[in-house]
Amino acid sequence: MAKKKQRGKKYLEVKKKVNTKKELPIEEAVKLVKETSYSKFPGKIELKVNVNVDPKDSEQNVRFTTELPHPIPGKKKKVLVFTNEKIEQKDYPNLELTLGDETVIEQIKKGEMDVSEFDKVVAEPSYMPKIAQIAQILGPKGLMPSPKSNTVGAPKKILTSLNKGQVEVRTQPGNKVIHLVVGSVESKDADIVENIKHLIEEINKNRPAKVKKKFMESAYISATMSPSVKIVIE
């Protein structure tokens, strides 16, 4: 039997300020999470939504992309792009681009390039037959380009969306949880609130057709180092 995780003194102190059973309006919850964050660095603020789906049924998986009203501050997303179009790094200041070609595909196949360093792999449709050669490498890492994740298509359009703050929303493999970063403890409260409300609305819009019962069961927000706070979802 696994041992119960031991919590530190600071966590236990701030935990006293949080009633884990009480749902708070999003605005109040954001203030409380910031107040109870005790990291020495600017921690992220995360949203966790529990959805009432059958994780074994692929037709009940939640997966879509959306642009956040307020992009997440922090390090640039690293994107590997397979295209024959001319792509200029200066046009996408929030991204760090690497251009891919057949040589790069060979390097990945031989293990000479570690794809784990990339957040996204984007491809124009004509490249997909070639990228299929490395599908077994990209797939397990969640990097295989796909229309569902808006990573196959016109590269400039996809990169523009990523640069504006596009995120992929999906249930985690084998469970009923959607987990997303919605800001940092240094973000404006109003920006975090707007991101959360946008995501809740979009998740509801993308409810799987097979789910007839109550869809969203509960939602929580927390900082990198803080207790979770339950929020009101409509």
Summary of the structure (lengths in Angstrom):
residues: 234
radius of gyration: 19.6
end to end distance: 37.7
largest distance: 56.7
contacts: 661
relative contact order: 0.28
helix: 35%
strand: 24%
